[in-house]
Amino acid sequence: MSLKRISVFILILLVLAACTPVQGSQAVQLPEAISLAIGIGVLTLITFGLKYIFELTGLDLRGYGTALAVTISAFVVAQLQGWIDAVPAQYDPVLTTVLQIIVVILGSLGVLKLIHKDQPARLI
C-alpha cells in the first residue's frame, strides 16, 4: 500500500472515532419491577389488539400473541436500557433515585388495586 492510501485510511478511522457518541455509565440497570411492568403492559395491549382484529376480521391469531408480546417487550426494555446507558456517569445517583421512585409508584398502584379490588378501577 502506498503512504497516501494508509494516511487516507487513518484519517477515515480518526473521523469515525470522533463521531462516536460519548459512552455513558453502564452501572445503572433497569429495575426488574419496571421490566415486568413493561412486559405486562405490552402483553395487555397485544391481547386487546389481537381481540380487536379477531372481532373486526374473524382472523384467529391467538398463537402469535405471546411470542409477539415477548419480542416487543424485550425490544422496549432494551431500548430503555440503551437510553439509561446514554446518561453520563455523573448523573447515576439521580437516575437511580428516579428509577426507584418509579418502582415505588408501580408498587403502590398494585397495593391500591389489591385493597380496592371490589371497587371499579380509576386513576387517583
C-alpha positions as CSV (number, residue, x, y, z in Angstrom):
1,M,0.0,0.0,0.0
2,S,1.1,3.5,-0.7
3,L,1.6,6.1,2.0
4,K,-1.3,8.1,0.6
5,R,-3.7,5.2,1.0
6,I,-2.6,4.5,4.5
7,S,-2.9,8.2,5.5
8,V,-6.5,8.3,4.0
9,F,-7.3,5.1,5.9
10,I,-6.0,6.6,9.2
11,L,-7.9,9.8,8.5
12,I,-11.2,7.9,8.0
13,L,-10.6,6.0,11.2
14,L,-10.0,9.2,13.1
15,V,-13.2,10.8,11.7
16,L,-15.2,7.7,12.6
17,A,-13.7,7.7,16.1
18,A,-14.6,11.4,16.5
19,C,-18.2,10.7,15.5
20,T,-18.8,8.0,18.1
21,P,-21.1,9.2,20.9
22,V,-19.7,9.7,24.4
23,Q,-20.0,6.5,26.4
24,G,-22.2,6.8,29.4
25,S,-22.3,4.8,32.5
26,Q,-23.5,1.2,32.4
27,A,-23.6,1.0,36.2
28,V,-27.4,1.7,36.4
29,Q,-29.6,-1.2,35.4
30,L,-33.3,-1.0,34.8
31,P,-35.1,-2.4,37.8
32,E,-36.8,-5.8,37.4
33,A,-40.1,-4.3,38.5
34,I,-40.1,-1.9,35.6
35,S,-39.2,-4.6,33.2
36,L,-42.1,-6.7,34.4
37,A,-44.5,-3.8,34.3
38,I,-43.4,-3.1,30.7
39,G,-44.0,-6.8,29.9
40,I,-47.4,-6.8,31.4
41,G,-48.4,-3.6,29.6
42,V,-47.2,-4.9,26.3
43,L,-49.0,-8.2,26.8
44,T,-52.2,-6.5,27.7
45,L,-52.0,-4.2,24.6
46,I,-51.2,-7.1,22.3
47,T,-54.0,-9.2,23.7
48,F,-56.6,-6.4,23.2
49,G,-55.2,-5.7,19.7
50,L,-55.5,-9.3,18.7
51,K,-59.0,-9.4,20.1
52,Y,-59.9,-6.3,18.2
53,I,-58.5,-7.8,15.0
54,F,-60.5,-11.1,15.6
55,E,-63.7,-9.1,16.2
56,L,-63.1,-7.0,13.1
57,T,-62.0,-9.6,10.6
58,G,-62.6,-13.0,12.2
59,L,-58.9,-13.8,11.8
60,D,-57.7,-16.0,14.7
61,L,-54.2,-15.0,15.8
62,R,-54.2,-16.5,19.3
63,G,-51.0,-18.5,18.8
64,Y,-48.9,-15.4,17.9
65,G,-49.9,-13.2,20.9
66,T,-47.4,-14.5,23.4
67,A,-44.4,-14.6,21.0
68,L,-45.2,-11.1,19.8
69,A,-45.6,-9.7,23.3
70,V,-42.3,-11.2,24.5
71,T,-40.5,-9.9,21.4
72,I,-41.9,-6.4,21.7
73,S,-41.4,-6.1,25.5
74,A,-37.8,-7.3,25.2
75,F,-37.2,-4.6,22.5
76,V,-38.8,-1.9,24.7
77,V,-36.7,-2.9,27.7
78,A,-33.5,-3.0,25.6
79,Q,-34.3,0.5,24.2
80,L,-35.0,1.8,27.6
81,Q,-31.7,0.3,28.9
82,G,-29.9,1.9,26.0
83,W,-31.3,5.3,26.9
84,I,-30.2,4.8,30.5
85,D,-26.7,3.8,29.4
86,A,-26.5,7.0,27.4
87,V,-26.8,9.1,30.5
88,P,-23.4,10.4,31.7
89,A,-21.8,8.7,34.7
90,Q,-22.1,11.8,37.0
91,Y,-25.9,11.5,36.9
92,D,-26.0,7.9,38.1
93,P,-27.3,8.8,41.6
94,V,-30.1,10.9,40.2
95,L,-31.1,8.3,37.7
96,T,-31.1,5.6,40.3
97,T,-33.4,7.7,42.5
98,V,-35.8,8.4,39.6
99,L,-36.0,4.7,38.8
100,Q,-36.6,3.7,42.4
101,I,-39.4,6.3,42.6
102,I,-41.0,4.7,39.6
103,V,-40.7,1.3,41.3
104,V,-42.4,2.7,44.4
105,I,-45.2,4.3,42.3
106,L,-45.8,1.0,40.5
107,G,-45.8,-0.9,43.8
108,S,-48.2,1.5,45.4
109,L,-50.6,1.2,42.5
110,G,-50.5,-2.6,42.8
111,V,-51.2,-2.4,46.6
112,L,-54.1,0.1,46.0
113,K,-55.5,-2.3,43.4
114,L,-55.4,-5.2,45.9
115,I,-57.0,-3.1,48.7
116,H,-59.8,-1.8,46.5
117,K,-60.4,-4.8,44.3
118,D,-64.2,-4.7,44.7
119,Q,-64.4,-1.1,43.5
120,P,-64.2,-0.1,39.8
121,A,-60.7,0.8,38.6
122,R,-60.0,4.5,38.4
123,L,-57.0,6.8,38.5
124,I,-56.4,8.7,41.7
